[in-house]
């Protein structure tokens, strides 16, 4: 899943980036409201972590602009622990959840996973499709017969996106946009490599190739 982190506290960013990436998120970072708003307007993010106390443009204004422009991506706002009015204002502006600072990274990850599950009802709360299930904590795939296969970070992000979109034809561009961050420079051939690796673990027949269109996770 691709995540946008809009936060100006560099110490907070330094603490969050490794944990978010280890949890399977491809992360882009913006340090001010204007840059964050532009990325949210132009890139296909699956979820956003938005601090409200940003330089150049307040997070609340960024959120209001996104919602006014029809951007319905899930947004978790970060607020001061005792600023109840910020939480109320954020929810009124269209936030999907909030977390007060300071917070435990584990709680942030749990809330982000809950948000992305709700945003993809076809995948269900357990992220399982027709005998395939994804263990997000263990970063592995569990087959119908109980076999478990560990996944690399890229394999995990790719399979998670496929499982959240079962039966849909997904182009290489769509897959790259949701698997890699802005700093990465992947080629279409890399997607083919990781699709082949996933097929070796879950069965070749589970991922269908549609020539000139992309790939599709088959439903039974």
N, C-alpha and C positions, 0 to 999 in steps of 0.2 A: 504494500500500500504506500502511496506517495503522500507525504505530510509536509505542510508548511508551518514552520516555527517563526512567529513574529515576536521577537523579544530583544530588548536593548541591553539587558544585563548580561555582560559577557561571561561572568562567573556562572550564572545560571545556564547559559548556552553551553559552556564547556562541560557542565555536569550532565546536561540532558542529551546532547548529541550522541555520545557513545551508547547510552542506554536505549535511546530510540532506534538507533541503527541495529543494535544487538537484538531488539525485539522484532526486527523485520521491516522497519519503515525506511523508505528512501526519503531523506530529509533535505529540504531547501530551507535556508535561513534568511530572514530580512531583519535588519536592526532598527528600522523606523517604520512609521505608519504609511508613508507614501510608497516606499519600496514594497512593503508587504501587500498593500492594496493592489498595486500593479501586478504582482505575481499572482495574487488570488483571482484577478480579472482575466489573466491570460493563460494560466497553466491548469491542467486537469487534476487538482488535488482531491484526495479521498477524505482528508480531514485536516483541520487547521487548529493550532494552538496559538491563541492571540492574547498577548498582554494588553491590558487597557491603558497602562501608563507609558505610552510611547512618545518619543520625540517626533517633531515635524507634523504628525497628525495623530490625534488620540485614537486608541483602539476602538472606542465606542463609535467614533465617526467612520472608521474603516468598515466596521461591521454593518452600520446603517447603509453605507454606500453599496456594499455587496448585496444586501437584501433588496435595496431599491433597484439594482440592476438585474435582479432575478437569479443571483448566485445562491443556490440553496445547499452548498456544501456544508457538512457538519463542522461546527465551530465550538471549541472549548475555550472559554475565556479565563485568564489568570487575573486574580484580584488580590488586594490586600486582605489578610485574614479577617480583620475586624470591620472592613468596609462593606457592610450589608447593602448599602445603597448602590454600590457599584455592581453587586450581583443582581439586584433587582433591575437596574438600568440595562445591564447586559442581556438579561433574559427578555426584557421588553423589546430590545433592539434586534432580537433574533438569535441569540446564542442558544446552543443546544445543551450546554452544561457549563459549569464553572468549577474552579478549584482555587482555594485561598492559599496565599503564600505565607509562610513556607509550607512545603508539602513533601510527601514521600514520593519518589519516582514510581514506586510500585503502584501507588494509587492513580497517578497520572496514566500509566500504561493500562490499568484496568478500565479506567473511564474511556480512554481512546478506543480500546477494543469493543467496549459496549456501544459506543457511538457508531463505529464502522459496521457492527453487526446489525444495528437498527437501520442503517442506511442501505443494507443489502438484504431485504427480507427473503429473497429467493434462496439464499444460502442457509438461512435458519440460524438460530442462536448457537448451535454447536459447530457450525461450519462443516457440515457433512453432506455429501451428495452421493446417493446410490452406492453405498458401501465404501466410499472414500471419506476419511475424516482427517482433519488437520489438527494436530496437537500443537497449539501456538506456544505453550510454555516450553515444551520439549523440542520445538522446531523440527517436527518429523511428521510423516504421513503414515496413517494406519489403514491397512487394507481390510477388505471384508473378512478375510480368513484370520485376521489378527496379526499378520506380519507388520512389522514396523520398520520404516526406512528413514534414517536421518537425512536432513536436507541442508544444503549450503544456504547462505543468506539469499542469493539470487534465486535459487530453486524455490525457496520458501515463499518469497514475494510473488514469483510467477504463478505457482500453484494456488496461492491464496487468491490471486486475482481471477484465475480461471474458475475456482470453486465459488466465487462470489457472482460469477456470471455464467452459470451452466446453461448450455444450449445456445448461447450467443456466439456469433461469429466475431472474433476479435482480430483486428489487423495487427501486423507487426508494429506499426506506429503506436497503436493504443497500448499494446503490451509494454513497449519501451517507455512510454510516458508514465506508466504506473509502476514500473519496476526500477527505473533508474532516476537519480536526481539530476539537477541541472549541470553539475560538475562532471558528470560521466559523459563519455563520448562513445556509446555503444554502436555497433553496426547491426543491420538486420540479420547477419549471419550468426551473431551471438545468440539471438533469440532461438534460431534453429538448433544451436548447440544445446541450449538448456531445455528446449522441448524434447530433444532426443534423450537427454539424461532423465527427464521426468518420465518419459515412456518406459525407460528401462526399470523404473521403480514402481510405476503404477499399472503398467500394461500398455502396449503400443496402441491397442484399440480404443483406449479411453480418450485420447486426444486426436481429433480428426484434422487433417490438413485439407483446406479448400484452396485449390490453386488460384493464385491471383487475388485472394480475399483475406486469408489468414488462417486462424486455428479455432477449434471449437471443442469444449469439453462435452463429450457425449453423455446424454442421459439414457437410462435404460427404459 
